[in-house]
């Protein structure tokens, strides 16, 4: 995997994260965040960071060849 492909995959991961957060905000009815809202946002942050980790590890493994 080259740097351009790494950047493309990371950009795609960021785009998915952004779309999910925008959806959460668009469908939120209250003016205040609840514990459930914070847990949902935290889960999406975790998913995005996990995706970044997976992409970077894949890139590094390929670079070691």
C-alpha positions in Angstrom: 0.0 0.0 0.0 1.4 3.4 -1.0 1.0 6.7 0.8 -1.7 7.8 -1.6 -3.8 4.7 -1.0 -3.3 5.1 2.8 -4.5 8.7 2.6 -7.5 7.6 0.5 -8.5 4.9 3.0 -8.1 7.2 6.0 -10.1 9.9 4.2 -12.9 7.4 3.5 -12.9 6.4 7.2 -13.2 10.1 8.2 -16.0 10.6 5.7 -18.0 7.6 7.2 -17.4 9.0 10.7 -18.6 12.4 9.7 -21.7 11.1 8.0 -22.6 9.1 11.1 -22.1 12.1 13.4 -24.1 14.4 11.1 -26.9 11.8 11.1 -26.9 11.7 14.9 -27.1 15.4 15.1 -29.8 15.7 12.5 -32.0 13.2 14.3 -31.4 14.5 17.8 -34.5 16.3 19.2 -33.3 17.7 22.5 -31.2 20.8 23.2 -29.2 18.8 25.7 -27.1 15.6 25.4 -28.1 12.7 27.5 -25.9 9.9 28.8 -27.1 7.7 25.9 -26.2 10.4 23.4 -22.7 10.6 24.8 -22.4 6.8 24.8 -23.5 6.8 21.1 -21.0 9.5 20.2 -18.2 7.6 22.1 -19.0 4.4 20.3 -18.7 6.2 16.9 -15.4 7.7 17.9 -14.2 4.3 18.9 -15.2 2.8 15.6 -13.4 5.5 13.7 -10.2 5.1 15.7 -10.4 1.4 15.3 -10.7 1.8 11.6 -7.7 4.1 11.5 -5.7 1.6 13.5 -6.6 -1.2 11.1 -5.7 0.8 8.1 -2.4 1.9 9.5 -1.4 -1.6 10.7 -2.3 -2.9 7.2 -0.1 -0.2 5.6 2.8 -0.9 8.0 2.6 -4.7 7.4 2.6 -4.1 3.7 5.6 -1.7 3.9 7.6 -4.3 5.9 7.5 -6.7 2.9 
